[in-house]
């Protein structure tokens, strides 16, 4: 039981960090923090913004 709780806690922490990094990346794209090369490779910024919005909603729900 304790091992399962510990594993779920670690997994939740890792997931939270990954989501935070991704959200910061999306915000960086929107605010211009990301370099021009990266922006050129991201041809679909609307998709990035949609995922960013989805993650904000998901974060509010969780």
N, C-alpha and C positions, 0 to 999 in steps of 0.2 A: 504494500500500500504506500509506504513512504517513498520507495523508489519511483513509483508511478507518479506521485505528486511532484517529486523533484524533477523528473523528466519533463512533465507538463509545464512546470514553472520555468525551466530553462528554455524549453521550446517556445513558450509564450514570450519570454524576454528576447530571444533571437528574432522572432517574428516582429515584435515591436520595433526593434532596431532597424530591421530591413525596411519596414514601412516608413519609419522616420527618415531614413536616408533617401528613399524613393520620393517622398513628399518634398524634401528639401531640394532634390534634383528638379522636380517639376516646378517648384517655386523659382528656382534659379533660372530655368528656361524662360518662365514668364517675365521675370524681372531683369533679365539680361546678364545674370551673373555667369552664365555658361558661355564658353568661347564660341566664336563664329563658326569654327569647323564643326563643332558638335551640333550647333543649330542647323547647319546645312545638311547634316546627316539625318536630322529629325525632320522629315518632310511633312509629317502630319502632326503639327502642333495642336490642332484641335483634339486629336486623340489623347495627347499628353494631358491637356487641360481636362478632358472628360475623366481620365483615370484619376487625376488630382482631386476633382470634385467627388468622385466615387469614394476615394480614400477618406476624404473629410467626412462624408456621410457615414461611412463604415466606422470611423473612429468615434463619431458622436454616438452611434448605436452601441458600440462595445464599451 
